[in-house]
């Protein structure tokens, strides 16, 4: 795998890894394949640690036949793609229980290993997990964003250079995988994305679960792509692939473990009985979603309706990345009530402060676009800090107290 160019972009998660290595015995960087984990851990501790990867067949065979023996011989080591040998975690736990020095093991994993059934003994208290997703627009620009903090303080003013029209469409269709960013030609990006998805289905899915219907996985991903950003109706989704409800849920959970999709739960307070309690499903990268949908700039120019779900996925993934660097725990939800008024994204901090974000693929905003945000504001009272409609325009417009229309490029300002 050629990693050379990835390090041109600063990774804001690097700081979290460096800090954790100083006081925690095991640090794990998790995220999808090819998002830059290997490059990050190699650059971060260049030359200071031994590096082994489970993508090397010889090392993999040794780890599988004698995980305890392998770990016993290691200290201050980086182990890449550790999800391929879950038994290594048990051996690491035992080693760390005998010697709790910080920074002993730096791991990377392309599957959310904590949900794997094989990992029965927890490394809780001994391991810190740092998530690394594909590049955000802020990392591509090289400047740490202040959007979330400003919004939670109730005041958005700054924005990056405006990105509107075709430039915005291109950014959304490219997404954040380094390999996609490296390819100028949209057709070459689509080819890479399709090969990437095929490789994950053929190799990684097998390693995280017993899957009887592997050949149906690409078809399921295709169906999910058409449902991205919508409420998940497992029966309906499964029906299109010939799965029952239980199988559909199981397979979607596998795709979540591999960081291809993410379920977003609905936001509600107990007294609000009128809220819809169905999760939404989002892809974690708008470039991959675009490739699955066969979306191109030409098609979007002819039919703008294709762009809405892609833009919502793009906004979701930008906010998700920022929330991981934010410094205070943030949870992401969606809001929808029985009148079908909704808010694409609700961000709530541990202390209860809350903002709502609506993504709009249009250059104009009107008062009606704030309907869901107004209801959310009523439901939350003082905890509601700001309602934002992100749109394809160039300047910020105040609509009412705590309600504002903001250019999309403010997201990475």
N, C-alpha and C positions, 0 to 999 in steps of 0.2 A: 504494500500500500504506500503510495507516494504521499508524504506528509509535508513536503518542503515548504509550501507557501502559507500554510495555515497560520504560522506564527507571525505573519505580517499584521495580524489583528490582535489587539490586546484582549485577553479574556478576563472579564471582571470577576469571575469566580476564582481566579488564581489566588487572589488575596485571601479568600476564605480558606483555601487549601493550606496556604503558608501558615496562617494563624493556627489552624487545627493541628498541623504537624508538630507545633511547639508544645502542645499540652495533652494530646490524645494518642494512645498507642496505635490505633488503626484509623486511617482516613480513606474513605472510598469515594471516588468520583464516578457518578453514574450518569448515563445519558445514551442516546441512540448511537449506533455504529456510525463512524465517519463524521462525527460532529466535532472532532478535534481533541478527544480525551487523551489519547496517547501523546500527541504533540504537547498538550498542556503539561502533563506530568513529567515528560522528558525535559522540556524547557525549564520547568520550575526548579528541578533539582539536578541540573545538568552535571553529569560526572560524579555527583556525590553519593549515588546509591547504585546498587546492583539493579539491573532491569531484566525481568523475564516475562515472556508473553505466552499465554495459553493458546495463541494462534500458531505457535511453533509445535508441529506434530510430535517431535521428540520430547519436548518439555511437557506437553499435554499427556503423553503416555506415561511419563515418570510420575507426574502429579496424580494421575488416576490410579496407578498401581500402588503408590506409597505416599499419600499426601503428608502423613506425619513425618516421614523421613525427609521429604523435600523441605518442609517448613523448618525442621530442626536445624538444617544447614544454613538457614537464611537469617540475616539481621539487617535492618535498615534497607529493605528491598521494596522495589516497585513491582507489583504483579499485575499484568495487563490482561483484561478479559477473563476475570476470575469466575464469572458465572458459568464458564464451561466445566469447572470442577467444583461443585458446591461443597464437596468434602474438605476442600482446602480451608474453608471458613471454620470448620470444627477444629482442625489442626491449629489454625491461627489463634482461635479462642484459647486453646489449651496453652499454647506458647506464651500468649499475652498474660494469662492468669499467673504464669510463673515469673514473668518479667514485664512489669508495667511501664517501662520507659516510654516516653512519648515518641511518636514518629517512626515506630519500628516498621510498620507496613503501610505502604501507600498502594491502594488497589484501584483498578478501574473495572467497570462492569457495564455491558451493553444490555443488561436486563435488570429490571428492578428486583434484585436478588432477595430482598426481604419478603417478597410475596411467594418465593419458590417453596413448594412443600418440602423439598429435601433439606432446606435450611431450618432444621428444627430448633437447634440451640441458638439463642439470640446473642448477638455481640453487643446488646444494649449496654450502655455505660462504658463500653470499651471502644466504640467506633463512632466516628462522625461521618455523615454522608453529605457530600456536596453535589448538587445537580448541575450538569453541564448540558445545555441544549444547543441546537445549531445557533450560529451567530445572530445577534440582534442588530438592528440598524445602528444602535448607539455604538456597538463594538466595531461595526464596519466604519463608522465615522471616527472612532477612536476617542470618543468623549463620553464620560459617565452621565447618564440621564438624570434629570431632577424631576421628571414628570410626576411620578407617584407621590413624592414628598410634597410637591407644590399643590397637587390636587387635594391631598389629605389635609393640607393647611388651608384649603378653600380658596387658593389664589393661583391661577394659571396665568402667566404673562408671557413667558419665554417661548419661542419656537425656533426650531432649526430652520435652515434655508427651506423655503416652501418646496414641497415635492407634490406636484399635482398632475392630473391628466395622465399622459402616457408614461411619465417617469414613475408615477405611483403604481400603475398597472405592472410595469416591468419589475419593480421591487417586490411586489406581491407574488408575481409568477416565479421569481428567482428564489425567494425564501432565504434560508440562512445556512444551508449546507455549504462548507467551503468548496467542494467540487462543483456545485451549481454556480457559485459566484465566479469560479475560475473560467467557466465556459461562456463565451460571448454569444454563441449561436443558440437561440432558443430550442432548435431541434436537437442539438447536442445535449442540452440540459434535460430535455424530455427522455432521451435515450438513457442518460445516466440514471435518472430517477426510476425508470422502469427496471433497469438492471439491478439497482439497489434494492428495490422492493422484492424482486424475484430472489435475490441472494438471501435476504432476511427470511423469507418464507421457507426457502429450501434448507437453510442451515440452522438459523437461530430458533425458529419455532420448535423444531424437533428437540432442541436441547432444554427448553423450559417446560415442555408438557408432552404428554402422550396425546398425539393428535391422529385420529383415525381418518379424517377427511382432509388431509393436507392439500390435495389437489383443488379443494374448494376455497382455500384461503384467498387466492388472488381475486376470485369472484366476490367473496365477502368484502374484501377491501374496496372493490369497485362500487359495490352497493353502499357501503358506509360513506364513500366519497360523496355520493349523491345525497346523503343525509347529514353531512357535516354542518354543525351549527343548528341542527334541528333537535326537537325533543326525540329521545330514543324510544322507538316502539320495537322492542325486541322481536315480537311475534311477526310484525310486518317485515322487518329486515330479514329475519330468518326465512320467512316464506319465500323471499326472492332467491334464496340459495338452496332451499330444500332442507333447512335445519329446523328442529323444534326450538322452543324458547330456551330450554336449558343449554343446548349445544351452542346456540347463538351467544348467550351470556358468557359461556366458558371461552369461546374463541375470541370474543371482544376483549375479555380480560387478558388473554395472551398478547393481543396487539397492544394493550395498555402496558403490559410488562416490558414490551420491547420498545416503548416510547414512540409508537407511531400515532396512537390516538390517546385522548384523555377524556375521561368522563367529568362533566361539570355538574355538581349537584345544585338543586334549586335553593335559593335563599328564602327562609321564612322564619317568622317569629310565631310562637305558639298561638297567640291570640288571632293570628290572621288565617282563619280557616279557609279563606277563599283562594288560597294560592295553589297553583299546580305543583305537584310534588314529583315530577318526572325529570330525570337528569337529561342534559344535552350531551352530545358527543362532538368533540373537536379533533381535527388532525393537529399535530404539533408543529407542522411546517406547511406553510401555504404553497411552497414550491412543489412539494410532493403531492399535495392535494390537487394543484393545478395540472400536474402531469397525469394523475389518475383520471381527471375529468377531461383530459385532452384540451384544456383551455389554452388559448393563444391570444396575443394582443389583438390579432385580426378578428377573431371570433368575438372578443369582448367589445371591440369597436362596433360590431354589427348588433350585438345583443348584450346590453349592459346588465341584464338580470343574472348572467353567469357570475358577474364580479362580486355581487353582494356577499354570498357565502365565503368566497375566497378572502375578501377583505375582513370579514368577521374573524376568520381563522387567523389571519395575519395579526390583527389587533390582539386577539386572545394570546397568541404566542409571544408577542412583544411584552405584554403586561405580565405574563407568567415569568418570563426571563427577568424582568425588573424586580418582581416580587421576591425572587430568590437572592437578590443582592441588597434588599431593602434595609435589612438590619432589625426589622421588627417582623414578627410572624404575620403573614397575610394569607387569608383564604379567598379563593375565587369561586363565585357562584353565578347563577343567572336568576332572573326574576320573571315570573309570569303569573298573571292572575286569571280568574275565571272569565273575565271580560276580554281575555287574550291581549291585554296590554302587557308589554314586556320590556325588559332591559337586558341587552346582550351580556353585560358583564357587571357583576357587583363585587367590589373588593372591600373586604372587612378586615381590619387589623385586630390583633389580640386584645387591644383596649376598647374595641367596639366602634371606633370611627369607621365611616363607610362612604365610599363614592360609587356612583353608577356611571357606566360608559356605554354609549350606544354608537355603533359604527354605521356610517351612512355613505354609500358609494356615489354620492351626488355632490354637485358643486353648490347646491342651495339647501338651506335649512329653514323650516318654518316652525311655528309654535306647536303644531301637532306632533312633531318629532320628539317632543319632550313629555308626551303623555305618560308613558311608563315611568319616566324619571320623577315626574310630579307625584305619582302614586307611591313610589318608593320613598320619596322625601317625607310624605305624610306618615308613612308607616314607621319611619325611623326617628322622626323628631330631630333633636339636637345632634344625634349621632351622625346625621346625614351632612357631609361636608361639601359635596359638590356633585352636580349632575352634568355630565359632559357628552355632547354629541360631536364625535369626531367626523369631519367631512372633508371632501375633496376640494377645499377652498384655500385661500391665502391669508385670511385674517380672522382674528378672534372677535366674536360678537356676543355680548351679554343679552340674554333673553329675559331673565328675571333673577330675583335673589337666589344665589347658589345654582343657577342654571346657565350654562354657557356653551356656545358652539365654537369649536376649536379646530384649526387645521390639523390634519393627520400628522404632519411632521412635528407637531408639539410633543408627540409621544416619545420622541428620542431627543428632545431638547434638554 
